[in-house]
Amino acid sequence: MLEIKNLDVAYGHAQVLHDVSFRIEKGQMAFFIGRNGAGKTTLLKTLMGLLTPQRGTISYEGAEISGVSPEKLYKRGLRYVGQEKKVFGNLTVRENIEIAAFSSQEPVDRALEKVTAIYPKLKDFFHIKAGQLSGGQRQILLVGRALVGDPQLLLIDEPTQGLAAVVIEDIGAILKSLKDRVSAAVVEQNLAIVKQLADRVYILKEGKIAREISEKAEVADTQGMEEYL
């Protein structure tokens, strides 16, 4: 589904990603781990068209998408959930979902059902301004909203960062419910979630792929990953 070859990305004169290559098969959930500054967020933003690579190719379902705008990638089934947990704070939770339905041309009722299917409690907050939600509730709303319009590939950046343990469990359960339904590239530092859900793991170090893990036994061996965090 997604194949990256020899990707270089820079902010001005500062190069962040160096010769990055990897692939994600259809239906797989790939996790990207590494220390702060390793280039994980830069990678997801580049895949979503928010940054333009200096070199390399990004192939999505057999088509080159380097330089394609985020709006066009959205229409082609890519969704990006950033780590900032940004919602339309002055709108209600329901209105946040309605915006996603309008953008993807999905019926509102179906969009609402899709979001509440992964987290039924969210229905209780439909009338509340999204800005009043906790960080965990905003994260759940963003993941749910990303599912509107039947996406093919989710790009999710640090979904459990800064959240309470009980909310991390909810996020883990939501991601688990998405396995085999949609492909995903997830940046995550919680190795318990990585161990449970990853089909493959890519470890980034100083902007390079330091290690690829695809065997189940190796994915389960989180001790071998800890040194990279």
N, C-alpha and C positions, 0 to 999 in steps of 0.2 A: 504493500500500500504506500509506504513512504520510504524513500531511499535518498540518503544524503551522501555526497561524495566531495571530499577535499574542500570543506567549507572553511573560508577565512572571513572573519567579521571584525570590524574595528569601530571604535568611537573616535573620530578624528584621526590623530596619528597613533592612538593607543590601540594596538591589536589585542582583541579579547579571545577570539577563537582561532585555533591554528590547525588547519588540515583535518577537520573533523569529518569522519565518515561513520555512518551507521544505517540500520534499516529497521523498520517496524512492519511486521506482517499484518494482514487484515485480521482483526479480532484480538490482536495482542495488546497487552498493557505493559509498556516499557517504562522503567523508572530511571531517573538520572539523579545521581548523588554526587556530593563533593563539597568541599569547604566553601565558605563565603568567598566570592570573587573568582570562583573556578570557571564561570561563564555559563552557568545553567540558565539563568533568566535571559541572558543575551541569546542563547540558542532558541528558546521558545519564541521570543519576540521576532527572531529572524524567520522562523518557520511560519509565523502568522503574517509576515509581510510588513511588520513594524520597523524592521531594520533591513537594509540591503547588503548582501554579502559582497565582499571584494572579489572573491573567487569561489569556484565550486558550483555544484548543482544541487537543486532540491527537486526531486521527482515525486509527484503525488499522483497515484493511480495512473502511472505511465506518462504523465505530462509534466514538463518543466514549469515550475511556478516561481522561480526566483524573480523578484521585481514585480510580481502580481500584487495588487493592492489588497489590504485587509478586507475591504468590502466585497471584492470579487471572490476572495478565498472563503469568506463567510457563506456566500451563495453556493460555493462548491462543497460545502459540508465541513469546513474547519471551524472550530470554536476555541477561543482563548480565554482562560480564567486566570487573571493575574493575581499576584500575591498581595496586592494592596487592599483587596476586599472592597472595591468601590462599587456602590450601588447608586441608584437615583434616590438620594436620601429624602427629598421633599415629596416623593411619590409613595403611594402605598405599596405593600408587597404585591398585591394583585396587579397594580398598574405597572410595576416593574416586569411582571410576567407578560402582561398584555403588550408591552413594547416589543418584547422578543417575539411574540406571536405575530405582530404586525410586520416586523422586519423579515420574518421567515415565511410569511403568508400561510401560517398554520392557524386553524380555527382556535379562538380563544379558549373555548371549553376544553378542547383536546390538550392545549398547552397547560392549562391549570391542572388537569387530571394527571398529565405526565410528571409535572413537578411534585405534586402531592403523593404520587405513587412511590417516589423514592424517599419521601419524608412526610408522612401524613400530618404530623404536628404543625407543619407550616401553614396549613389551612386556617388554623386558629389566629394567624397573624395577618391574614389577607387585608384587613382594614387598617393596619398599623403602618405608620410611615417607616419606610425601610431604614431611614437614618436612626431610628430608635432601637433597632435590633442589636443584639450582642454581636461580637465578632464572629462567633461560631454560627449564629443564625444567618448572618450576611453571607458567610462562606457557603452554607447550604443553599441559600437562595441563588447564589451565583452559579453553582454547579447545576442546580435544577434548571435555571434559566438557559444554561448552555445546551441543555438537551432539547430545547424547543426547536422544531424544524428538522428533526431527524438527522443530526450531524453524523459524519463518518469518522471524524478524528477529533478528539479532545486534547487540548494542550493546557495542562493544569499546573500552576506554579505554586509550590509550597502550600497545599491545601490545609495542613494541620498546624502551620506555624503560629505560635503564640496562643494556642487554644487550650482550654481545660481538658483534662483526661477524658471526661465523659463525652465531650463534644468530639474529641479525636476518635473515640469509638464509633460515634454516629457517622463521621466522615468515612472511616474505614468500611463501615457496613454499606454506605452508599456506593463507594467505589467498587466494592465486591459485587453489588447488584448490577453494576454496569459491565462486568467482565463478560466477554463473548457477545455483548450487544453492540459495543462500539470500540474502536481502536483508541488508544490513549498514549500520550507521552506525558509523564508525571514527574515533576521535580519534587523530591521528598527526602527529608532527613530522618524521619521516623522509621528506623530499620525494622521494627515489628510489622509495620504495614507493608514495607517493601518485601519482607520475607513471605508474608501471607499472599500477596497479590501479584507480584512481578512475574511476567513470563520471561523477561530478560532485564538485565541491569547494565547501565553504562555509567562508569565512574569517570568524572571529569576532574582533571588536575591541571591547573595553570592553563586552562583553555584547550586542553587536548584530551582525547579519550585515552585514559590510562589503562582501562581494563573493560572488557566486555564479559558479562556472565550470562550464560543462557541455559546451563545445565541446572535442573531442579535442585540437586544436592548442593551445588555451589551457591545458588540463590538463598537456600535455607541457612547457609553458613555466614551469618551476619558478622561474626567476629572478624572474618577476613575483609570485611568492608569498613570496619570501624576506624582503621588507620587512616582512611581517606577523609574522615570527617574531623 
